[in-house]
Amino acid sequence: MDQNKIDGLDSIFYPKSVAVTGVTQTPGTVPYDIFYNILASGYKGVLYPVAPGKKSISAVKAYRYVSDIEADVDLAVIVFPAMVVEKALEMCGKKGVKAAIIISAGFREVGPEGIKREQRIKDICAEYNISLIGPNCLGVINTDPTSMLNASFARKMPSEDRIAFLSQSGALCTAVLDYARGKNIGFSKFVSFGNMAGVTEIDLLHYLHQDEKTDVILLYLEELRDGRGLMEAAKKITRGENAKPILAIKSGRTPQGADAASSHTGSLAGEDSICDAVFREAGIIRVNTLDAMFNAAILLAYQPMPAGNRVAIVTNAGGPGVMATDAAVSWNLDIARFEPKTTAKLQESLPAVANIKNPVDVIGDARSDRYEAALDAVIKDANVDQTLVILTPQSMTDIQEIARGIVKVQEKSNKPMACSFMGASDVQVGVDILERAHIPHYILPELACKAMANVQRICKWRQTDLTDFAPLPVDKAAAQAIIKDLPKGYLREDQALDVLKAYGLPVPEHKLCKNADEAVAFAEKIGYPAVLRVISPQIVHKFDVKGVALGLKNAEQLKKAYEDMVAHIGNVLPEAEITGMLVRGMIPAGHEVILGAKRDPVFGPTLMFGLGGLFVEVFKDVTFALAPIDEGAASRMVREIKAVSILQGARGTKAADMAGIEECLRRLGQMVSDLDRISELDINPLLVGPAEQGSAVADVRIRLDG
Amino acid sequence: MDQNKIDGLDSIFYPKSVAVTGVTQTPGTVPYDIFYNILASGYKGVLYPVAPGKKSISAVKAYRYVSDIEADVDLAVIVFPAMVVEKALEMCGKKGVKAAIIISAGFREVGPEGIKREQRIKDICAEYNISLIGPNCLGVINTDPTSMLNASFARKMPSEDRIAFLSQSGALCTAVLDYARGKNIGFSKFVSFGNMAGVTEIDLLHYLHQDEKTDVILLYLEELRDGRGLMEAAKKITRGENAKPILAIKSGRTPQGADAASSHTGSLAGEDSICDAVFREAGIIRVNTLDAMFNAAILLAYQPMPAGNRVAIVTNAGGPGVMATDAAVSWNLDIARFEPKTTAKLQESLPAVANIKNPVDVIGDARSDRYEAALDAVIKDANVDQTLVILTPQSMTDIQEIARGIVKVQEKSNKPMACSFMGASDVQVGVDILERAHIPHYILPELACKAMANVQRICKWRQTDLTDFAPLPVDKAAAQAIIKDLPKGYLREDQALDVLKAYGLPVPEHKLCKNADEAVAFAEKIGYPAVLRVISPQIVHKFDVKGVALGLKNAEQLKKAYEDMVAHIGNVLPEAEITGMLVRGMIPAGHEVILGAKRDPVFGPTLMFGLGGLFVEVFKDVTFALAPIDEGAASRMVREIKAVSILQGARGTKAADMAGIEECLRRLGQMVSDLDRISELDINPLLVGPAEQGSAVADVRIRLDG
């Protein structure tokens, strides 16, 4: 991130002075509230209201124009109606204002007129080097005590915390602030970034990566405007020494949701499965709901990272222990098996009727001493990576004492812990103690398990081997030469095969032959058995017109097949003009896999992979990636499908040539990145044998753009 | 349900007098608390403490023995330690007490000693006709104003409501009561039924079906002790004129959870996928968490049933509208398409920037009038079955007024509604208004959608065509004759085929031939091509020893194959004793499906169905049922697998003979119900062709018990 951008964002989060332009005197309206929120939030700099015609706002001297302010202004918050924003921004530029937050709506999201308006805003920002948040947003909050800025129309300033929240939706922000307050969660920075006419979510991620006040970043998106950029940025932020977890909601997951999002933001959503791929390769943990997001965030912000996925559960109620076990296991957490010495300790300190296996049941009449003893024992167990403490409010349960005991044990531990004091009012006294001690609390144990499972996704990502993209040697010029002068539409099969061949894909030797003799001559060269495939611009589905002949063993069979095919097609599809026949050898049987590529209007070139036939159609068992892909991404892509076990040699069969598939995907990725006329490509199937046999392209379709 | 059971349960829920036996004077202990809870709950009958050696408990005259009480006692609540319970119960029996609740633990759940103790309790109940809840439970609560009984050690009496809760786990109950109170949810009846030594969950379901105070039944189970009984009972309760929805959590879903459950209750969990089948056929809606359960329960209890699955969403924030749309669609709800007149009305009453398509966005500055107008319009739309109202707390949002407006609109409507006022503290004033008006409120819109989706499961169940079990004509005697004298273990293939044949399954004509000539003679009779399959007690996997020959076209080929096979097996497996060869005709190709049956230790005979090969192994795409099954259940079973579209004719192929598969399953179900020596059976595969061709058993294994 360049210094100019950092300086701009510093001016947004840590301005020495702020002018609010367009302030009114009416409480309960956005223009007034924003001004008042800055005034009341304890802001450490100087605040200037710009309100033409007013002497003061809430006793603070008001200015007619921003240019009238006698001192420098770092940040302008613009709340004028959309029509006037341009003028106000220009005046800010002339004044030398470094950054602006445009709260006003009425831009890109309202259609062509607004798009033009937004472009003019962009131009002004570029001209005067203004760092811009918005337009169409709720504003910015920075709880850092050195700034204490609530430049938003959110009613209350959140408390200081280690969690940052970024949102494309402004309206969501008020709900999130209120929701978080209800759970005693605060924020480090809170940004409603709106239309991203200036600062983007990617800029903000980079900035927060360096922000010492932020440990966890939460992100709400309705579009991935620059999926590739987000992927590259997040990959750096979520890994390495200063790694910070990013949890994101990307709404518009379903076609109906995407429709709603686009009518709401004027943005194109892009294929959701490709969003998944972007997040996977970015190390962003995608969640679908605010509670899943915050439930994981508090565990990440308040507790250490676990060394592994083994959970110990301590409970005073069997039923919830069972439910927690179910939840943990179904989300791929392991139920820790205790060391013998732990079991011995538990046996010693718990009554005979207690369950000393994991989940440990300290029994309904347990008081704080029993909880502490059990917890202390399991936390010290080398097989335990994290603990979950469950409490139900029984008659004997000294809720506060137990909470204090838990805090005491946890203070001495460096393993993460989560608690679920089940209920609502009765347990609240205990929950307060836990929350003050920053031990994450969940109303149900299942929610704690889900949060732990999301943390595991981050651990797993951090352990993933990342590779750099290294292009494979290909003959780009040859491929370009083939397609250069071709019209829009599908490539002829032999040309499509030649393009693949230029990129090093395993294509069988083949030739387009104009007559039976030529076909025989070529077959003699490559050896029998041979395959004949009709080539005709009018024939898309060769099998429908019996346009394929397999396993032709000699010249005689080949010749006959050639003639029969011409005759048959002449009968059933007389309008078909037969260009010739593609002759090639037989391809050994193998697993049918599909490799696809497509130019997505939002994401650019993308790749698809799946097992052939019914697996794709019935089970939708496919994965995607942005092209090109590196070695690591290819490996993850292939291993992400559910049916991967089939390729790895389920049912006692030999493992398929996985490395070969991965290489094909990498070559294909390179190809669709290089050759931007290719709009769609399907290798269906690639026949994959065991490693020593390798793979071969059995059929391919390539479509060119105009 | 017989009158005796009803009378017994009446004595539990509506006793005219209650004796608490084993009361102490120490508040904070179970024996005192139970007594005090009845005293303080406003109980409408007479309460007697039985406390040897005490004159009074909390100013109420105490008795040495229950027999000392001068009047009749309907219900005894026994809180003595386990060792003394038997004695106390016997005294109750002699006194003529009609019902008892044994709170004390220390029975079945503690092992062999406890099991014996529990049996003695059962015997006493049988002898004196005592209706018994427990032991090892929290007690019983009835909020009916005519009874007002809190015979439990739960701290507070819940408010009266239309929801009943039944729990096998006592410890969970305190958490549930506190949790529900936090959401302003009350109960009609609340029962912790513990070890079910007397009254079972099935008895309670029948009772609640007739209970005028109950509309919705919630059930927490850790075992299905009588899955078949539960299925039959629930089927009656969840359908018909007085239908009441049942929502259940069955914990121990995972093997690890089941382990934990069995070490906790001493109960066997049974295969979880069979629990699923039981619930499916019972019409019980299975959920996994308490919040899913209560979220659906309030919608069922407080709102009418929807006519269909089409939802209208009204929101003041785009983002949450998109997230709600995603959630709704991913749970199979439809986003309603408005009628033109609705669109016109919305256009008229909302500002130009509002979104008048579903989800309707009334925009952040909406006040109550806009919400009311939008809601009124969409609720009246014939394409809308239910509405979801979302609110985020913006500056302009008059939360209380909007809540009141929503209530006003909803009062005139007969379609269900749910609301999500997102946040926590700011929105609480509105939430209170909604909850008082019994409009279900959810902290996130996604939770509302999930609740609506669970309600849809109930609607769908009510529309399901149920059929009665009608046995198909089979030759049970013939099958019995075959297996009668056979030893434990696998049946010989020809015998297994004969058993299937007796039950009318489509078995190819076959014969066990002792030599090549016999084989030829039989093949000539049934016609070529023929199949040879070696029969030997030592050979389990025929293909491994080349023990199968297919497509033998004439006597010569058959004879040669016979001799070659004998020779080959003599070489590779000299110890194999060859009984002979099974000769049969070729079976036409078709879809490979697997039909299985198994005697489950908990559920008895069960059936399994799935598509052959990888579908079962990789995707675990199988369904189960308790045997026998009726027509409807067979149809549901076959249609429950994900791959059913393949059988229905995906990829333009002909639909498979679904009716044939269903009949096979029904016959198989009848067979394993009739022939209880069969412990395991696999038809793998049944080859299924199109309807006119039908199915044929290609391979079968049947295992007999000793």
Chai-1 contact restraints between the chains, C-beta under 6 A:
chainA,res_idxA,chainB,res_idxB,connection_type,confidence,min_distance_angstrom,max_distance_angstrom,comment,restraint_id
A,V30,B,S395,contact,1.0,0.0,6.0,A-B,restraint_1
A,D33,B,S395,contact,1.0,0.0,6.0,A-B,restraint_2
A,F153,B,S395,contact,1.0,0.0,6.0,A-B,restraint_3
A,S169,B,G319,contact,1.0,0.0,6.0,A-B,restraint_4
A,A171,B,A317,contact,1.0,0.0,6.0,A-B,restraint_5
A,A171,B,G364,contact,1.0,0.0,6.0,A-B,restraint_6
A,A171,B,T392,contact,1.0,0.0,6.0,A-B,restraint_7
A,L172,B,A317,contact,1.0,0.0,6.0,A-B,restraint_8
A,L172,B,G319,contact,1.0,0.0,6.0,A-B,restraint_9
A,L172,B,P320,contact,1.0,0.0,6.0,A-B,restraint_10
A,T174,B,T392,contact,1.0,0.0,6.0,A-B,restraint_11
A,T174,B,P393,contact,1.0,0.0,6.0,A-B,restraint_12
A,T174,B,Q394,contact,1.0,0.0,6.0,A-B,restraint_13
A,A175,B,T392,contact,1.0,0.0,6.0,A-B,restraint_14
A,A175,B,M422,contact,1.0,0.0,6.0,A-B,restraint_15
A,A175,B,G423,contact,1.0,0.0,6.0,A-B,restraint_16
A,D178,B,P393,contact,1.0,0.0,6.0,A-B,restraint_17
A,D178,B,G423,contact,1.0,0.0,6.0,A-B,restraint_18
A,D178,B,A424,contact,1.0,0.0,6.0,A-B,restraint_19
A,D178,B,D426,contact,1.0,0.0,6.0,A-B,restraint_20
A,Y179,B,G423,contact,1.0,0.0,6.0,A-B,restraint_21
A,Y179,B,A424,contact,1.0,0.0,6.0,A-B,restraint_22
A,G182,B,A424,contact,1.0,0.0,6.0,A-B,restraint_23
A,G182,B,S425,contact,1.0,0.0,6.0,A-B,restraint_24
A,S251,B,V322,contact,1.0,0.0,6.0,A-B,restraint_25
A,S251,B,M323,contact,1.0,0.0,6.0,A-B,restraint_26
A,S251,B,D326,contact,1.0,0.0,6.0,A-B,restraint_27
A,G252,B,V322,contact,1.0,0.0,6.0,A-B,restraint_28
A,R253,B,D326,contact,1.0,0.0,6.0,A-B,restraint_29
A,T254,B,D326,contact,1.0,0.0,6.0,A-B,restraint_30
A,T254,B,V329,contact,1.0,0.0,6.0,A-B,restraint_31
A,T254,B,S330,contact,1.0,0.0,6.0,A-B,restraint_32
A,Q256,B,T325,contact,1.0,0.0,6.0,A-B,restraint_33
A,Q256,B,V329,contact,1.0,0.0,6.0,A-B,restraint_34
A,Q256,B,I335,contact,1.0,0.0,6.0,A-B,restraint_35
A,G257,B,V322,contact,1.0,0.0,6.0,A-B,restraint_36
A,G257,B,T325,contact,1.0,0.0,6.0,A-B,restraint_37
A,G257,B,D326,contact,1.0,0.0,6.0,A-B,restraint_38
A,A260,B,G321,contact,1.0,0.0,6.0,A-B,restraint_39
A,A260,B,V322,contact,1.0,0.0,6.0,A-B,restraint_40
A,A260,B,T325,contact,1.0,0.0,6.0,A-B,restraint_41
A,A260,B,P359,contact,1.0,0.0,6.0,A-B,restraint_42
A,A261,B,V322,contact,1.0,0.0,6.0,A-B,restraint_43
A,S263,B,N355,contact,1.0,0.0,6.0,A-B,restraint_44
A,H264,B,G318,contact,1.0,0.0,6.0,A-B,restraint_45
A,T289,B,L444,contact,1.0,0.0,6.0,A-B,restraint_46
A,T289,B,E446,contact,1.0,0.0,6.0,A-B,restraint_47
A,L290,B,L444,contact,1.0,0.0,6.0,A-B,restraint_48
A,A317,B,A171,contact,1.0,0.0,6.0,A-B,restraint_49
A,A317,B,L172,contact,1.0,0.0,6.0,A-B,restraint_50
A,G318,B,H264,contact,1.0,0.0,6.0,A-B,restraint_51
A,G319,B,S169,contact,1.0,0.0,6.0,A-B,restraint_52
A,G319,B,L172,contact,1.0,0.0,6.0,A-B,restraint_53
A,P320,B,L172,contact,1.0,0.0,6.0,A-B,restraint_54
A,G321,B,A260,contact,1.0,0.0,6.0,A-B,restraint_55
A,V322,B,S251,contact,1.0,0.0,6.0,A-B,restraint_56
A,V322,B,G252,contact,1.0,0.0,6.0,A-B,restraint_57
A,V322,B,G257,contact,1.0,0.0,6.0,A-B,restraint_58
A,V322,B,A260,contact,1.0,0.0,6.0,A-B,restraint_59
A,V322,B,A261,contact,1.0,0.0,6.0,A-B,restraint_60
A,M323,B,S251,contact,1.0,0.0,6.0,A-B,restraint_61
A,T325,B,Q256,contact,1.0,0.0,6.0,A-B,restraint_62
A,T325,B,G257,contact,1.0,0.0,6.0,A-B,restraint_63
A,T325,B,A260,contact,1.0,0.0,6.0,A-B,restraint_64
A,D326,B,S251,contact,1.0,0.0,6.0,A-B,restraint_65
A,D326,B,R253,contact,1.0,0.0,6.0,A-B,restraint_66
A,D326,B,T254,contact,1.0,0.0,6.0,A-B,restraint_67
A,D326,B,G257,contact,1.0,0.0,6.0,A-B,restraint_68
A,V329,B,T254,contact,1.0,0.0,6.0,A-B,restraint_69
A,V329,B,Q256,contact,1.0,0.0,6.0,A-B,restraint_70
A,S330,B,T254,contact,1.0,0.0,6.0,A-B,restraint_71
A,I335,B,Q256,contact,1.0,0.0,6.0,A-B,restraint_72
A,N355,B,S263,contact,1.0,0.0,6.0,A-B,restraint_73
A,P359,B,A260,contact,1.0,0.0,6.0,A-B,restraint_74
A,G364,B,A171,contact,1.0,0.0,6.0,A-B,restraint_75
A,T392,B,A171,contact,1.0,0.0,6.0,A-B,restraint_76
A,T392,B,T174,contact,1.0,0.0,6.0,A-B,restraint_77
A,T392,B,A175,contact,1.0,0.0,6.0,A-B,restraint_78
A,P393,B,T174,contact,1.0,0.0,6.0,A-B,restraint_79
A,P393,B,D178,contact,1.0,0.0,6.0,A-B,restraint_80
A,Q394,B,T174,contact,1.0,0.0,6.0,A-B,restraint_81
A,S395,B,V30,contact,1.0,0.0,6.0,A-B,restraint_82
A,S395,B,D33,contact,1.0,0.0,6.0,A-B,restraint_83
A,S395,B,F153,contact,1.0,0.0,6.0,A-B,restraint_84
A,M422,B,A175,contact,1.0,0.0,6.0,A-B,restraint_85
A,G423,B,A175,contact,1.0,0.0,6.0,A-B,restraint_86
A,G423,B,D178,contact,1.0,0.0,6.0,A-B,restraint_87
A,G423,B,Y179,contact,1.0,0.0,6.0,A-B,restraint_88
A,A424,B,D178,contact,1.0,0.0,6.0,A-B,restraint_89
A,A424,B,Y179,contact,1.0,0.0,6.0,A-B,restraint_90
A,A424,B,G182,contact,1.0,0.0,6.0,A-B,restraint_91
A,S425,B,G182,contact,1.0,0.0,6.0,A-B,restraint_92
A,D426,B,D178,contact,1.0,0.0,6.0,A-B,restraint_93
A,L444,B,T289,contact,1.0,0.0,6.0,A-B,restraint_94
A,L444,B,L290,contact,1.0,0.0,6.0,A-B,restraint_95
A,E446,B,T289,contact,1.0,0.0,6.0,A-B,restraint_96
A,L614,B,I646,contact,1.0,0.0,6.0,A-B,restraint_97
A,V618,B,A643,contact,1.0,0.0,6.0,A-B,restraint_98
A,V618,B,S645,contact,1.0,0.0,6.0,A-B,restraint_99
A,V618,B,I646,contact,1.0,0.0,6.0,A-B,restraint_100
A,A643,B,V618,contact,1.0,0.0,6.0,A-B,restraint_101
A,S645,B,V618,contact,1.0,0.0,6.0,A-B,restraint_102
A,I646,B,L614,contact,1.0,0.0,6.0,A-B,restraint_103
A,I646,B,V618,contact,1.0,0.0,6.0,A-B,restraint_104
